[in-house]
Amino acid sequence: MPHAFAKDEDVRHHVQGPQGRADTVRSNVYTIISRMPVEADGRLRYRIRSKTENVERVVTEDQLSRPL
């Protein structure tokens, strides 16, 4: 299963709200730092860095989309 996003690509991270609901207010633009190996659960993961804050995080592909 190939990764949908490339290194250095800008993406929008969709933060999970309470009880797994999407939090539409807190969606930020990040840059893909690296694509990580597929984990045992089969989900694709990425290391991303915020463009506005000094924050890095590891997220799954289903939490990302292309910016508008």
CHARMM internal coordinates of N, CA and C (Angstrom, degrees):
IC EDIT
DIST 1 N 1 CA 1.4437
DIST 1 CA 1 C 1.5330
ANGL 1 N 1 CA 1 C 108.67
DIST 1 C 2 N 1.3185
ANGL 1 CA 1 C 2 N 118.16
DIHE 1 N 1 CA 1 C 2 N 115.47
DIST 2 N 2 CA 1.4661
ANGL 1 C 2 N 2 CA 120.37
DIHE 1 CA 1 C 2 N 2 CA -177.26
DIST 2 CA 2 C 1.5287
ANGL 2 N 2 CA 2 C 112.44
DIHE 1 C 2 N 2 CA 2 C -79.54
DIST 2 C 3 N 1.3244
ANGL 2 CA 2 C 3 N 115.26
DIHE 2 N 2 CA 2 C 3 N 152.56
DIST 3 N 3 CA 1.4597
ANGL 2 C 3 N 3 CA 121.51
DIHE 2 CA 2 C 3 N 3 CA 175.27
DIST 3 CA 3 C 1.5286
ANGL 3 N 3 CA 3 C 109.29
DIHE 2 C 3 N 3 CA 3 C -70.68
DIST 3 C 4 N 1.3157
ANGL 3 CA 3 C 4 N 117.48
DIHE 3 N 3 CA 3 C 4 N 143.50
DIST 4 N 4 CA 1.4648
ANGL 3 C 4 N 4 CA 122.00
DIHE 3 CA 3 C 4 N 4 CA -178.87
DIST 4 CA 4 C 1.5257
ANGL 4 N 4 CA 4 C 112.55
DIHE 3 C 4 N 4 CA 4 C -86.16
DIST 4 C 5 N 1.3392
ANGL 4 CA 4 C 5 N 117.25
DIHE 4 N 4 CA 4 C 5 N -20.46
DIST 5 N 5 CA 1.4540
ANGL 4 C 5 N 5 CA 121.45
DIHE 4 CA 4 C 5 N 5 CA -176.19
DIST 5 CA 5 C 1.5201
ANGL 5 N 5 CA 5 C 110.05
DIHE 4 C 5 N 5 CA 5 C -118.39
DIST 5 C 6 N 1.3298
ANGL 5 CA 5 C 6 N 116.03
DIHE 5 N 5 CA 5 C 6 N 148.69
DIST 6 N 6 CA 1.4608
ANGL 5 C 6 N 6 CA 122.03
DIHE 5 CA 5 C 6 N 6 CA -178.02
DIST 6 CA 6 C 1.5244
ANGL 6 N 6 CA 6 C 111.01
DIHE 5 C 6 N 6 CA 6 C -102.90
DIST 6 C 7 N 1.3263
ANGL 6 CA 6 C 7 N 115.52
DIHE 6 N 6 CA 6 C 7 N 160.24
DIST 7 N 7 CA 1.4651
ANGL 6 C 7 N 7 CA 121.49
DIHE 6 CA 6 C 7 N 7 CA 175.75
DIST 7 CA 7 C 1.5277
ANGL 7 N 7 CA 7 C 108.74
DIHE 6 C 7 N 7 CA 7 C -59.35
DIST 7 C 8 N 1.3305
ANGL 7 CA 7 C 8 N 117.29
DIHE 7 N 7 CA 7 C 8 N 142.15
DIST 8 N 8 CA 1.4691
ANGL 7 C 8 N 8 CA 126.14
DIHE 7 CA 7 C 8 N 8 CA -179.68
DIST 8 CA 8 C 1.5353
ANGL 8 N 8 CA 8 C 113.75
DIHE 7 C 8 N 8 CA 8 C 71.39
DIST 8 C 9 N 1.3254
ANGL 8 CA 8 C 9 N 118.10
DIHE 8 N 8 CA 8 C 9 N 6.49
DIST 9 N 9 CA 1.4586
ANGL 8 C 9 N 9 CA 121.27
DIHE 8 CA 8 C 9 N 9 CA 177.09
DIST 9 CA 9 C 1.5334
ANGL 9 N 9 CA 9 C 109.25
DIHE 8 C 9 N 9 CA 9 C -82.77
DIST 9 C 10 N 1.3427
ANGL 9 CA 9 C 10 N 116.39
DIHE 9 N 9 CA 9 C 10 N 141.82
DIST 10 N 10 CA 1.4600
ANGL 9 C 10 N 10 CA 120.70
DIHE 9 CA 9 C 10 N 10 CA 175.19
DIST 10 CA 10 C 1.5224
ANGL 10 N 10 CA 10 C 109.34
DIHE 9 C 10 N 10 CA 10 C -82.80
DIST 10 C 11 N 1.3288
ANGL 10 CA 10 C 11 N 115.77
DIHE 10 N 10 CA 10 C 11 N 136.55
DIST 11 N 11 CA 1.4601
ANGL 10 C 11 N 11 CA 122.10
DIHE 10 CA 10 C 11 N 11 CA -179.52
DIST 11 CA 11 C 1.5225
ANGL 11 N 11 CA 11 C 109.45
DIHE 10 C 11 N 11 CA 11 C -137.52
DIST 11 C 12 N 1.3037
ANGL 11 CA 11 C 12 N 115.73
DIHE 11 N 11 CA 11 C 12 N 162.18
DIST 12 N 12 CA 1.4611
ANGL 11 C 12 N 12 CA 121.55
DIHE 11 CA 11 C 12 N 12 CA 174.34
DIST 12 CA 12 C 1.5232
ANGL 12 N 12 CA 12 C 107.75
DIHE 11 C 12 N 12 CA 12 C -105.15
DIST 12 C 13 N 1.3431
ANGL 12 CA 12 C 13 N 116.01
DIHE 12 N 12 CA 12 C 13 N 127.18
DIST 13 N 13 CA 1.4674
ANGL 12 C 13 N 13 CA 121.85
DIHE 12 CA 12 C 13 N 13 CA 179.54
DIST 13 CA 13 C 1.5146
ANGL 13 N 13 CA 13 C 108.47
DIHE 12 C 13 N 13 CA 13 C -96.27
DIST 13 C 14 N 1.3220
ANGL 13 CA 13 C 14 N 116.70
DIHE 13 N 13 CA 13 C 14 N 126.56
DIST 14 N 14 CA 1.4579
ANGL 13 C 14 N 14 CA 122.65
DIHE 13 CA 13 C 14 N 14 CA 179.34
DIST 14 CA 14 C 1.5185
ANGL 14 N 14 CA 14 C 108.60
DIHE 13 C 14 N 14 CA 14 C -99.53
DIST 14 C 15 N 1.3257
ANGL 14 CA 14 C 15 N 115.41
DIHE 14 N 14 CA 14 C 15 N 108.94
DIST 15 N 15 CA 1.4568
ANGL 14 C 15 N 15 CA 122.45
DIHE 14 CA 14 C 15 N 15 CA -176.43
DIST 15 CA 15 C 1.5193
ANGL 15 N 15 CA 15 C 109.77
DIHE 14 C 15 N 15 CA 15 C -72.82
DIST 15 C 16 N 1.3287
ANGL 15 CA 15 C 16 N 115.95
DIHE 15 N 15 CA 15 C 16 N 140.66
DIST 16 N 16 CA 1.4577
ANGL 15 C 16 N 16 CA 121.02
DIHE 15 CA 15 C 16 N 16 CA 175.97
DIST 16 CA 16 C 1.5214
ANGL 16 N 16 CA 16 C 109.53
DIHE 15 C 16 N 16 CA 16 C -80.37
DIST 16 C 17 N 1.3061
ANGL 16 CA 16 C 17 N 117.47
DIHE 16 N 16 CA 16 C 17 N 129.24
DIST 17 N 17 CA 1.4579
ANGL 16 C 17 N 17 CA 122.61
DIHE 16 CA 16 C 17 N 17 CA 176.44
DIST 17 CA 17 C 1.5206
ANGL 17 N 17 CA 17 C 110.20
DIHE 16 C 17 N 17 CA 17 C -89.64
DIST 17 C 18 N 1.3161
ANGL 17 CA 17 C 18 N 117.32
DIHE 17 N 17 CA 17 C 18 N -164.96
DIST 18 N 18 CA 1.4616
ANGL 17 C 18 N 18 CA 121.00
DIHE 17 CA 17 C 18 N 18 CA 179.48
DIST 18 CA 18 C 1.5242
ANGL 18 N 18 CA 18 C 111.89
DIHE 17 C 18 N 18 CA 18 C -58.72
DIST 18 C 19 N 1.3023
ANGL 18 CA 18 C 19 N 116.54
DIHE 18 N 18 CA 18 C 19 N 139.31
DIST 19 N 19 CA 1.4619
ANGL 18 C 19 N 19 CA 124.71
DIHE 18 CA 18 C 19 N 19 CA 177.60
DIST 19 CA 19 C 1.5266
ANGL 19 N 19 CA 19 C 112.34
DIHE 18 C 19 N 19 CA 19 C 55.83
DIST 19 C 20 N 1.3417
ANGL 19 CA 19 C 20 N 117.05
DIHE 19 N 19 CA 19 C 20 N 33.83
DIST 20 N 20 CA 1.4551
ANGL 19 C 20 N 20 CA 121.79
DIHE 19 CA 19 C 20 N 20 CA 174.33
DIST 20 CA 20 C 1.5114
ANGL 20 N 20 CA 20 C 115.99
DIHE 19 C 20 N 20 CA 20 C 79.51
DIST 20 C 21 N 1.3228
ANGL 20 CA 20 C 21 N 118.10
DIHE 20 N 20 CA 20 C 21 N 2.48
DIST 21 N 21 CA 1.4650
ANGL 20 C 21 N 21 CA 119.55
DIHE 20 CA 20 C 21 N 21 CA 178.75
DIST 21 CA 21 C 1.5204
ANGL 21 N 21 CA 21 C 109.86
DIHE 20 C 21 N 21 CA 21 C -75.22
DIST 21 C 22 N 1.3083
ANGL 21 CA 21 C 22 N 116.41
DIHE 21 N 21 CA 21 C 22 N 145.13
DIST 22 N 22 CA 1.4691
ANGL 21 C 22 N 22 CA 120.25
DIHE 21 CA 21 C 22 N 22 CA 178.69
DIST 22 CA 22 C 1.5189
ANGL 22 N 22 CA 22 C 109.82
DIHE 21 C 22 N 22 CA 22 C -68.16
DIST 22 C 23 N 1.3146
ANGL 22 CA 22 C 23 N 115.72
DIHE 22 N 22 CA 22 C 23 N 136.18
DIST 23 N 23 CA 1.4641
ANGL 22 C 23 N 23 CA 122.33
DIHE 22 CA 22 C 23 N 23 CA 177.63
DIST 23 CA 23 C 1.5230
ANGL 23 N 23 CA 23 C 107.06
DIHE 22 C 23 N 23 CA 23 C -98.53
DIST 23 C 24 N 1.3248
ANGL 23 CA 23 C 24 N 117.57
DIHE 23 N 23 CA 23 C 24 N 99.00
DIST 24 N 24 CA 1.4640
ANGL 23 C 24 N 24 CA 121.47
DIHE 23 CA 23 C 24 N 24 CA -173.08
DIST 24 CA 24 C 1.5232
ANGL 24 N 24 CA 24 C 112.55
DIHE 23 C 24 N 24 CA 24 C -71.61
DIST 24 C 25 N 1.3138
ANGL 24 CA 24 C 25 N 117.92
DIHE 24 N 24 CA 24 C 25 N -20.17
DIST 25 N 25 CA 1.4611
ANGL 24 C 25 N 25 CA 120.83
DIHE 24 CA 24 C 25 N 25 CA -178.13
DIST 25 CA 25 C 1.5218
ANGL 25 N 25 CA 25 C 111.14
DIHE 24 C 25 N 25 CA 25 C -76.34
DIST 25 C 26 N 1.3316
ANGL 25 CA 25 C 26 N 118.42
DIHE 25 N 25 CA 25 C 26 N -37.65
DIST 26 N 26 CA 1.4633
ANGL 25 C 26 N 26 CA 122.04
DIHE 25 CA 25 C 26 N 26 CA -172.52
DIST 26 CA 26 C 1.5302
ANGL 26 N 26 CA 26 C 111.97
DIHE 25 C 26 N 26 CA 26 C -102.01
DIST 26 C 27 N 1.2749
ANGL 26 CA 26 C 27 N 117.38
DIHE 26 N 26 CA 26 C 27 N 57.13
DIST 27 N 27 CA 1.4468
ANGL 26 C 27 N 27 CA 122.21
DIHE 26 CA 26 C 27 N 27 CA 177.75
DIST 27 CA 27 C 1.5321
ANGL 27 N 27 CA 27 C 107.45
DIHE 26 C 27 N 27 CA 27 C -106.28
DIST 27 C 28 N 1.3303
ANGL 27 CA 27 C 28 N 117.95
DIHE 27 N 27 CA 27 C 28 N 123.10
DIST 28 N 28 CA 1.4559
ANGL 27 C 28 N 28 CA 121.55
DIHE 27 CA 27 C 28 N 28 CA -173.78
DIST 28 CA 28 C 1.5207
ANGL 28 N 28 CA 28 C 111.53
DIHE 27 C 28 N 28 CA 28 C -121.67
DIST 28 C 29 N 1.3297
ANGL 28 CA 28 C 29 N 115.45
DIHE 28 N 28 CA 28 C 29 N 159.62
DIST 29 N 29 CA 1.4618
ANGL 28 C 29 N 29 CA 120.96
DIHE 28 CA 28 C 29 N 29 CA 177.20
DIST 29 CA 29 C 1.5293
ANGL 29 N 29 CA 29 C 108.76
DIHE 28 C 29 N 29 CA 29 C -90.56
DIST 29 C 30 N 1.3213
ANGL 29 CA 29 C 30 N 115.29
DIHE 29 N 29 CA 29 C 30 N 131.01
DIST 30 N 30 CA 1.4571
ANGL 29 C 30 N 30 CA 123.55
DIHE 29 CA 29 C 30 N 30 CA -179.17
DIST 30 CA 30 C 1.5221
ANGL 30 N 30 CA 30 C 108.62
DIHE 29 C 30 N 30 CA 30 C -128.93
DIST 30 C 31 N 1.3241
ANGL 30 CA 30 C 31 N 116.26
DIHE 30 N 30 CA 30 C 31 N 165.53
DIST 31 N 31 CA 1.4563
ANGL 30 C 31 N 31 CA 122.99
DIHE 30 CA 30 C 31 N 31 CA 174.01
DIST 31 CA 31 C 1.5188
ANGL 31 N 31 CA 31 C 108.27
DIHE 30 C 31 N 31 CA 31 C -113.98
DIST 31 C 32 N 1.3337
ANGL 31 CA 31 C 32 N 116.26
DIHE 31 N 31 CA 31 C 32 N 135.88
DIST 32 N 32 CA 1.4601
ANGL 31 C 32 N 32 CA 121.08
DIHE 31 CA 31 C 32 N 32 CA 177.20
DIST 32 CA 32 C 1.5277
ANGL 32 N 32 CA 32 C 108.11
DIHE 31 C 32 N 32 CA 32 C -70.11
DIST 32 C 33 N 1.3217
ANGL 32 CA 32 C 33 N 116.89
DIHE 32 N 32 CA 32 C 33 N 121.91
DIST 33 N 33 CA 1.4581
ANGL 32 C 33 N 33 CA 121.71
DIHE 32 CA 32 C 33 N 33 CA 176.87
DIST 33 CA 33 C 1.5260
ANGL 33 N 33 CA 33 C 110.01
DIHE 32 C 33 N 33 CA 33 C -89.74
DIST 33 C 34 N 1.3332
ANGL 33 CA 33 C 34 N 115.68
DIHE 33 N 33 CA 33 C 34 N -43.10
DIST 34 N 34 CA 1.4675
ANGL 33 C 34 N 34 CA 119.62
DIHE 33 CA 33 C 34 N 34 CA 178.05
DIST 34 CA 34 C 1.5146
ANGL 34 N 34 CA 34 C 110.81
DIHE 33 C 34 N 34 CA 34 C -158.84
DIST 34 C 35 N 1.3217
ANGL 34 CA 34 C 35 N 114.40
DIHE 34 N 34 CA 34 C 35 N 154.11
DIST 35 N 35 CA 1.4536
ANGL 34 C 35 N 35 CA 121.17
DIHE 34 CA 34 C 35 N 35 CA 172.43
DIST 35 CA 35 C 1.5194
ANGL 35 N 35 CA 35 C 106.49
DIHE 34 C 35 N 35 CA 35 C -94.82
DIST 35 C 36 N 1.3156
ANGL 35 CA 35 C 36 N 116.09
DIHE 35 N 35 CA 35 C 36 N 132.91
DIST 36 N 36 CA 1.4597
ANGL 35 C 36 N 36 CA 120.65
DIHE 35 CA 35 C 36 N 36 CA -176.07
DIST 36 CA 36 C 1.5265
ANGL 36 N 36 CA 36 C 109.60
DIHE 35 C 36 N 36 CA 36 C -99.88
DIST 36 C 37 N 1.3348
ANGL 36 CA 36 C 37 N 117.32
DIHE 36 N 36 CA 36 C 37 N 157.85
DIST 37 N 37 CA 1.4688
ANGL 36 C 37 N 37 CA 120.19
DIHE 36 CA 36 C 37 N 37 CA 178.51
DIST 37 CA 37 C 1.5282
ANGL 37 N 37 CA 37 C 111.38
DIHE 36 C 37 N 37 CA 37 C -61.73
DIST 37 C 38 N 1.3076
ANGL 37 CA 37 C 38 N 115.79
DIHE 37 N 37 CA 37 C 38 N 153.72
DIST 38 N 38 CA 1.4603
ANGL 37 C 38 N 38 CA 121.24
DIHE 37 CA 37 C 38 N 38 CA 177.12
DIST 38 CA 38 C 1.5224
ANGL 38 N 38 CA 38 C 108.78
DIHE 37 C 38 N 38 CA 38 C -66.01
DIST 38 C 39 N 1.3190
ANGL 38 CA 38 C 39 N 116.37
DIHE 38 N 38 CA 38 C 39 N 131.12
DIST 39 N 39 CA 1.4643
ANGL 38 C 39 N 39 CA 121.73
DIHE 38 CA 38 C 39 N 39 CA 179.78
DIST 39 CA 39 C 1.5224
ANGL 39 N 39 CA 39 C 110.13
DIHE 38 C 39 N 39 CA 39 C -84.12
DIST 39 C 40 N 1.3084
ANGL 39 CA 39 C 40 N 116.57
DIHE 39 N 39 CA 39 C 40 N 175.54
DIST 40 N 40 CA 1.4724
ANGL 39 C 40 N 40 CA 122.74
DIHE 39 CA 39 C 40 N 40 CA -177.82
DIST 40 CA 40 C 1.5242
ANGL 40 N 40 CA 40 C 111.99
DIHE 39 C 40 N 40 CA 40 C -60.32
DIST 40 C 41 N 1.3380
ANGL 40 CA 40 C 41 N 117.69
DIHE 40 N 40 CA 40 C 41 N -29.66
DIST 41 N 41 CA 1.4644
ANGL 40 C 41 N 41 CA 119.63
DIHE 40 CA 40 C 41 N 41 CA -179.06
DIST 41 CA 41 C 1.5308
ANGL 41 N 41 CA 41 C 112.60
DIHE 40 C 41 N 41 CA 41 C -79.78
DIST 41 C 42 N 1.3402
ANGL 41 CA 41 C 42 N 117.65
DIHE 41 N 41 CA 41 C 42 N -2.70
DIST 42 N 42 CA 1.4583
ANGL 41 C 42 N 42 CA 122.56
DIHE 41 CA 41 C 42 N 42 CA 175.19
DIST 42 CA 42 C 1.5208
ANGL 42 N 42 CA 42 C 115.01
DIHE 41 C 42 N 42 CA 42 C 86.21
DIST 42 C 43 N 1.3304
ANGL 42 CA 42 C 43 N 117.80
DIHE 42 N 42 CA 42 C 43 N -4.10
DIST 43 N 43 CA 1.4646
ANGL 42 C 43 N 43 CA 119.24
DIHE 42 CA 42 C 43 N 43 CA -178.77
DIST 43 CA 43 C 1.5268
ANGL 43 N 43 CA 43 C 110.47
DIHE 42 C 43 N 43 CA 43 C -84.12
DIST 43 C 44 N 1.3276
ANGL 43 CA 43 C 44 N 114.71
DIHE 43 N 43 CA 43 C 44 N 143.98
DIST 44 N 44 CA 1.4613
ANGL 43 C 44 N 44 CA 121.14
DIHE 43 CA 43 C 44 N 44 CA 178.14
DIST 44 CA 44 C 1.5179
ANGL 44 N 44 CA 44 C 109.05
DIHE 43 C 44 N 44 CA 44 C -84.56
DIST 44 C 45 N 1.3370
ANGL 44 CA 44 C 45 N 115.66
DIHE 44 N 44 CA 44 C 45 N 137.67
DIST 45 N 45 CA 1.4561
ANGL 44 C 45 N 45 CA 120.47
DIHE 44 CA 44 C 45 N 45 CA -177.95
DIST 45 CA 45 C 1.5325
ANGL 45 N 45 CA 45 C 110.06
DIHE 44 C 45 N 45 CA 45 C -124.73
DIST 45 C 46 N 1.3510
ANGL 45 CA 45 C 46 N 113.61
DIHE 45 N 45 CA 45 C 46 N 153.67
DIST 46 N 46 CA 1.4571
ANGL 45 C 46 N 46 CA 121.74
DIHE 45 CA 45 C 46 N 46 CA -179.99
DIST 46 CA 46 C 1.5244
ANGL 46 N 46 CA 46 C 109.49
DIHE 45 C 46 N 46 CA 46 C -134.98
DIST 46 C 47 N 1.3270
ANGL 46 CA 46 C 47 N 116.65
DIHE 46 N 46 CA 46 C 47 N 150.11
DIST 47 N 47 CA 1.4661
ANGL 46 C 47 N 47 CA 121.92
DIHE 46 CA 46 C 47 N 47 CA 168.48
DIST 47 CA 47 C 1.5218
ANGL 47 N 47 CA 47 C 104.83
DIHE 46 C 47 N 47 CA 47 C -99.34
DIST 47 C 48 N 1.3381
ANGL 47 CA 47 C 48 N 116.80
DIHE 47 N 47 CA 47 C 48 N 126.11
DIST 48 N 48 CA 1.4590
ANGL 47 C 48 N 48 CA 121.74
DIHE 47 CA 47 C 48 N 48 CA -176.80
DIST 48 CA 48 C 1.5306
ANGL 48 N 48 CA 48 C 110.30
DIHE 47 C 48 N 48 CA 48 C -125.88
DIST 48 C 49 N 1.3413
ANGL 48 CA 48 C 49 N 116.08
DIHE 48 N 48 CA 48 C 49 N 155.02
DIST 49 N 49 CA 1.4696
ANGL 48 C 49 N 49 CA 122.65
DIHE 48 CA 48 C 49 N 49 CA 178.47
DIST 49 CA 49 C 1.5303
ANGL 49 N 49 CA 49 C 108.36
DIHE 48 C 49 N 49 CA 49 C -126.80
DIST 49 C 50 N 1.3326
ANGL 49 CA 49 C 50 N 115.47
DIHE 49 N 49 CA 49 C 50 N 134.25
DIST 50 N 50 CA 1.4564
ANGL 49 C 50 N 50 CA 121.05
DIHE 49 CA 49 C 50 N 50 CA 179.64
DIST 50 CA 50 C 1.5234
ANGL 50 N 50 CA 50 C 110.71
DIHE 49 C 50 N 50 CA 50 C -68.04
DIST 50 C 51 N 1.3319
ANGL 50 CA 50 C 51 N 115.83
DIHE 50 N 50 CA 50 C 51 N 144.23
DIST 51 N 51 CA 1.4548
ANGL 50 C 51 N 51 CA 120.82
DIHE 50 CA 50 C 51 N 51 CA 176.79
DIST 51 CA 51 C 1.5222
ANGL 51 N 51 CA 51 C 111.63
DIHE 50 C 51 N 51 CA 51 C -85.62
DIST 51 C 52 N 1.3461
ANGL 51 CA 51 C 52 N 117.62
DIHE 51 N 51 CA 51 C 52 N -16.14
DIST 52 N 52 CA 1.4592
ANGL 51 C 52 N 52 CA 120.45
DIHE 51 CA 51 C 52 N 52 CA -176.20
DIST 52 CA 52 C 1.5201
ANGL 52 N 52 CA 52 C 113.83
DIHE 51 C 52 N 52 CA 52 C -113.45
DIST 52 C 53 N 1.3369
ANGL 52 CA 52 C 53 N 118.19
DIHE 52 N 52 CA 52 C 53 N -19.39
DIST 53 N 53 CA 1.4620
ANGL 52 C 53 N 53 CA 122.44
DIHE 52 CA 52 C 53 N 53 CA -178.56
DIST 53 CA 53 C 1.5196
ANGL 53 N 53 CA 53 C 109.21
DIHE 52 C 53 N 53 CA 53 C -127.70
DIST 53 C 54 N 1.3102
ANGL 53 CA 53 C 54 N 116.19
DIHE 53 N 53 CA 53 C 54 N 165.04
DIST 54 N 54 CA 1.4610
ANGL 53 C 54 N 54 CA 120.65
DIHE 53 CA 53 C 54 N 54 CA 176.98
DIST 54 CA 54 C 1.5263
ANGL 54 N 54 CA 54 C 109.15
DIHE 53 C 54 N 54 CA 54 C -89.03
DIST 54 C 55 N 1.3484
ANGL 54 CA 54 C 55 N 115.95
DIHE 54 N 54 CA 54 C 55 N 68.29
DIST 55 N 55 CA 1.4599
ANGL 54 C 55 N 55 CA 121.95
DIHE 54 CA 54 C 55 N 55 CA -174.45
DIST 55 CA 55 C 1.5221
ANGL 55 N 55 CA 55 C 109.67
DIHE 54 C 55 N 55 CA 55 C -133.26
DIST 55 C 56 N 1.3264
ANGL 55 CA 55 C 56 N 115.66
DIHE 55 N 55 CA 55 C 56 N 134.67
DIST 56 N 56 CA 1.4649
ANGL 55 C 56 N 56 CA 122.55
DIHE 55 CA 55 C 56 N 56 CA 170.46
DIST 56 CA 56 C 1.5123
ANGL 56 N 56 CA 56 C 107.57
DIHE 55 C 56 N 56 CA 56 C -122.46
DIST 56 C 57 N 1.3323
ANGL 56 CA 56 C 57 N 116.79
DIHE 56 N 56 CA 56 C 57 N 148.16
DIST 57 N 57 CA 1.4601
ANGL 56 C 57 N 57 CA 120.49
DIHE 56 CA 56 C 57 N 57 CA 176.81
DIST 57 CA 57 C 1.5140
ANGL 57 N 57 CA 57 C 110.61
DIHE 56 C 57 N 57 CA 57 C -153.21
DIST 57 C 58 N 1.3211
ANGL 57 CA 57 C 58 N 115.27
DIHE 57 N 57 CA 57 C 58 N 162.33
DIST 58 N 58 CA 1.4551
ANGL 57 C 58 N 58 CA 122.52
DIHE 57 CA 57 C 58 N 58 CA 174.93
DIST 58 CA 58 C 1.5180
ANGL 58 N 58 CA 58 C 106.84
DIHE 57 C 58 N 58 CA 58 C -106.84
DIST 58 C 59 N 1.3402
ANGL 58 CA 58 C 59 N 116.41
DIHE 58 N 58 CA 58 C 59 N 127.20
DIST 59 N 59 CA 1.4621
ANGL 58 C 59 N 59 CA 121.24
DIHE 58 CA 58 C 59 N 59 CA -176.73
DIST 59 CA 59 C 1.5132
ANGL 59 N 59 CA 59 C 109.99
DIHE 58 C 59 N 59 CA 59 C -134.26
DIST 59 C 60 N 1.3180
ANGL 59 CA 59 C 60 N 115.88
DIHE 59 N 59 CA 59 C 60 N 162.80
DIST 60 N 60 CA 1.4598
ANGL 59 C 60 N 60 CA 121.02
DIHE 59 CA 59 C 60 N 60 CA 175.44
DIST 60 CA 60 C 1.5222
ANGL 60 N 60 CA 60 C 109.23
DIHE 59 C 60 N 60 CA 60 C -90.29
DIST 60 C 61 N 1.3198
ANGL 60 CA 60 C 61 N 115.55
DIHE 60 N 60 CA 60 C 61 N 158.41
DIST 61 N 61 CA 1.4503
ANGL 60 C 61 N 61 CA 120.83
DIHE 60 CA 60 C 61 N 61 CA -176.05
DIST 61 CA 61 C 1.5385
ANGL 61 N 61 CA 61 C 112.60
DIHE 60 C 61 N 61 CA 61 C -61.10
DIST 61 C 62 N 1.3241
ANGL 61 CA 61 C 62 N 117.12
DIHE 61 N 61 CA 61 C 62 N -31.71
DIST 62 N 62 CA 1.4660
ANGL 61 C 62 N 62 CA 119.58
DIHE 61 CA 61 C 62 N 62 CA -179.26
DIST 62 CA 62 C 1.5278
ANGL 62 N 62 CA 62 C 113.04
DIHE 61 C 62 N 62 CA 62 C -69.18
DIST 62 C 63 N 1.3269
ANGL 62 CA 62 C 63 N 118.70
DIHE 62 N 62 CA 62 C 63 N -10.19
DIST 63 N 63 CA 1.4598
ANGL 62 C 63 N 63 CA 122.74
DIHE 62 CA 62 C 63 N 63 CA 177.10
DIST 63 CA 63 C 1.5224
ANGL 63 N 63 CA 63 C 112.24
DIHE 62 C 63 N 63 CA 63 C -93.23
DIST 63 C 64 N 1.3332
ANGL 63 CA 63 C 64 N 117.21
DIHE 63 N 63 CA 63 C 64 N 1.80
DIST 64 N 64 CA 1.4669
ANGL 63 C 64 N 64 CA 121.96
DIHE 63 CA 63 C 64 N 64 CA -175.33
DIST 64 CA 64 C 1.5198
ANGL 64 N 64 CA 64 C 111.21
DIHE 63 C 64 N 64 CA 64 C -117.19
DIST 64 C 65 N 1.3365
ANGL 64 CA 64 C 65 N 115.24
DIHE 64 N 64 CA 64 C 65 N 152.10
DIST 65 N 65 CA 1.4551
ANGL 64 C 65 N 65 CA 121.49
DIHE 64 CA 64 C 65 N 65 CA 170.78
DIST 65 CA 65 C 1.5259
ANGL 65 N 65 CA 65 C 107.60
DIHE 64 C 65 N 65 CA 65 C -149.43
DIST 65 C 66 N 1.2948
ANGL 65 CA 65 C 66 N 116.15
DIHE 65 N 65 CA 65 C 66 N 168.41
DIST 66 N 66 CA 1.4650
ANGL 65 C 66 N 66 CA 120.25
DIHE 65 CA 65 C 66 N 66 CA 177.62
DIST 66 CA 66 C 1.5266
ANGL 66 N 66 CA 66 C 108.90
DIHE 65 C 66 N 66 CA 66 C -78.76
DIST 66 C 67 N 1.3491
ANGL 66 CA 66 C 67 N 117.51
DIHE 66 N 66 CA 66 C 67 N 140.13
DIST 67 N 67 CA 1.4757
ANGL 66 C 67 N 67 CA 119.30
DIHE 66 CA 66 C 67 N 67 CA 179.30
DIST 67 CA 67 C 1.5200
ANGL 67 N 67 CA 67 C 111.19
DIHE 66 C 67 N 67 CA 67 C -66.19
DIST 67 C 68 N 1.3070
ANGL 67 CA 67 C 68 N 115.33
DIHE 67 N 67 CA 67 C 68 N 151.54
DIST 68 N 68 CA 1.4684
ANGL 67 C 68 N 68 CA 121.01
DIHE 67 CA 67 C 68 N 68 CA -179.89
DIST 68 CA 68 C 1.4889
ANGL 68 N 68 CA 68 C 112.38
DIHE 67 C 68 N 68 CA 68 C -82.26
END
COOR INIT
IC SEED 1 N 1 CA 1 C
IC BUILD
